[in-house]
């Protein structure tokens, strides 16, 4: 009552994108159970919901100046990239 808590996610504070996240997840779960699991699926299913949620997240990251921090972290030598074209994947050896 009057709280910014949600019943989903164990009472986590509601994010600005929580409503869009719930709409996307509901759409995805419905698509998965009603279509994908039965072999009937359309690649365009839930795209509008995903685009709205992704745009909200991008804006929220920008508002909090987190996008810049994430981009800087990617340039860090400690950032682990899952890249199939890395030398270790090509020749089976690890390079340290």
DRENROSE-582048 format. One record per residue (C-alpha): residue in three letters; x, z negated, y negated; residue number from 0. Coordinates in pm, 1 decimal. Each point is the difference from the previous one (the first is absolute). Example, Ala and Ser with C-alpha at 12.3 -4.5 7.8 and 13.67 -1.06 7.14 Angstrom:
BEGIN
R | Ala | 1230.0 | -780.0 | 450.0 | 0
R | Ser | 137.0 | 66.0 | -344.0 | 1
//
This chain:
BEGIN
R | Unk | 0.0 | 0.0 | 0.0 | 0
R | Unk | 163.4 | 115.3 | -315.4 | 1
R | Unk | 327.3 | 28.5 | 185.8 | 2
R | Unk | 222.1 | 305.4 | 27.1 | 3
R | Unk | 36.7 | -59.2 | 371.9 | 4
R | Unk | -130.0 | 240.6 | 259.8 | 5
R | Unk | -123.9 | -77.2 | 348.6 | 6
R | Unk | 217.6 | 279.7 | 137.2 | 7
R | Unk | 367.5 | -53.8 | 59.2 | 8
R | Unk | -20.1 | -375.7 | 45.6 | 9
R | Unk | -100.2 | -81.8 | -357.5 | 10
R | Unk | 265.3 | 201.5 | -175.7 | 11
R | Unk | -44.4 | 50.3 | -370.4 | 12
R | Unk | -193.5 | 318.0 | -70.9 | 13
R | Unk | 215.0 | 283.6 | -125.8 | 14
R | Unk | -117.5 | 252.4 | -257.6 | 15
R | Unk | -25.1 | 254.7 | 282.2 | 16
R | Unk | -176.8 | -221.1 | 257.6 | 17
R | Unk | -335.3 | 178.1 | -31.5 | 18
R | Unk | 161.3 | 343.4 | 40.5 | 19
R | Unk | 208.4 | -127.4 | 291.6 | 20
R | Unk | -313.3 | -128.3 | 174.0 | 21
R | Unk | -179.3 | 331.8 | -59.0 | 22
R | Unk | 292.8 | 195.3 | 146.7 | 23
R | Unk | 36.8 | -230.3 | 299.6 | 24
R | Unk | -374.9 | 12.0 | 69.1 | 25
R | Unk | 6.6 | 379.6 | -15.2 | 26
R | Unk | 310.2 | 20.2 | 218.5 | 27
R | Unk | -137.1 | -241.4 | 261.9 | 28
R | Unk | -331.9 | 187.0 | 10.2 | 29
R | Unk | 182.5 | 335.0 | 35.4 | 30
R | Unk | 228.3 | -135.7 | 270.7 | 31
R | Unk | -276.3 | -151.5 | 212.4 | 32
R | Unk | -265.1 | 267.6 | -51.7 | 33
R | Unk | 207.7 | 317.6 | -6.7 | 34
R | Unk | 371.0 | -23.5 | 79.1 | 35
R | Unk | -42.9 | -206.5 | 316.0 | 36
R | Unk | -252.3 | 258.9 | 123.3 | 37
R | Unk | 225.7 | 296.5 | -74.4 | 38
R | Unk | -206.4 | 115.4 | -300.3 | 39
R | Unk | 190.1 | -35.5 | -319.7 | 40
R | Unk | 39.9 | 164.1 | -335.1 | 41
R | Unk | 323.8 | -35.9 | -194.6 | 42
R | Unk | -196.2 | -26.9 | -324.0 | 43
R | Unk | -179.4 | -317.1 | 107.7 | 44
R | Unk | 57.5 | -295.5 | -240.0 | 45
R | Unk | 233.1 | 198.9 | -227.2 | 46
R | Unk | -196.3 | -90.8 | -313.7 | 47
R | Unk | 10.5 | -370.4 | 87.4 | 48
R | Unk | 373.8 | 17.9 | 76.0 | 49
R | Unk | 77.0 | 184.4 | -324.6 | 50
R | Unk | -189.9 | -259.3 | -208.0 | 51
R | Unk | 172.2 | -290.2 | 178.0 | 52
R | Unk | 345.7 | 159.7 | -29.5 | 53
R | Unk | -53.1 | 72.5 | -371.5 | 54
R | Unk | -104.0 | -360.8 | -57.3 | 55
R | Unk | 309.5 | -128.2 | 180.6 | 56
R | Unk | 225.1 | 234.2 | -197.0 | 57
R | Unk | -154.4 | -117.0 | -328.1 | 58
R | Unk | 30.5 | -364.8 | 102.1 | 59
R | Unk | 367.6 | 48.2 | 89.8 | 60
R | Unk | 58.0 | 171.3 | -333.8 | 61
R | Unk | -183.9 | -275.1 | -191.7 | 62
R | Unk | 213.9 | -268.3 | 161.4 | 63
R | Unk | 319.7 | 207.8 | -36.6 | 64
R | Unk | 40.0 | -19.8 | 378.0 | 65
R | Unk | 29.5 | 373.7 | 54.7 | 66
R | Unk | 332.3 | 5.0 | -182.2 | 67
R | Unk | 123.3 | -294.0 | 209.1 | 68
R | Unk | -101.5 | 173.5 | 323.5 | 69
R | Unk | 175.9 | 320.5 | -104.1 | 70
R | Unk | 314.1 | -195.0 | -87.1 | 71
R | Unk | -14.7 | -176.4 | 337.7 | 72
R | Unk | 0.1 | 336.2 | 177.1 | 73
R | Unk | 339.5 | 70.5 | -158.1 | 74
R | Unk | 139.9 | -329.4 | 129.0 | 75
R | Unk | 254.3 | 15.1 | 284.7 | 76
R | Unk | -216.8 | -261.7 | 175.1 | 77
R | Unk | -310.3 | 219.9 | 6.0 | 78
R | Unk | -67.3 | 121.4 | 354.2 | 79
R | Unk | -126.8 | 356.5 | 9.6 | 80
R | Unk | -181.9 | 132.0 | 304.5 | 81
R | Unk | 152.0 | 346.6 | -15.2 | 82
R | Unk | -4.7 | 219.0 | 312.8 | 83
R | Unk | 283.5 | 208.1 | -142.6 | 84
R | Unk | 250.3 | -286.1 | -21.9 | 85
R | Unk | 336.6 | 52.6 | 173.0 | 86
R | Unk | -78.6 | -270.3 | 258.2 | 87
R | Unk | -311.4 | 186.9 | 107.8 | 88
R | Unk | 173.0 | 334.7 | 27.8 | 89
R | Unk | 295.9 | -92.7 | 216.5 | 90
R | Unk | -121.0 | -323.7 | 159.8 | 91
R | Unk | 272.0 | -219.1 | -151.9 | 92
R | Unk | -30.9 | -261.0 | -265.5 | 93
R | Unk | 207.4 | 21.9 | -315.5 | 94
R | Unk | 78.0 | -331.2 | -165.6 | 95
//
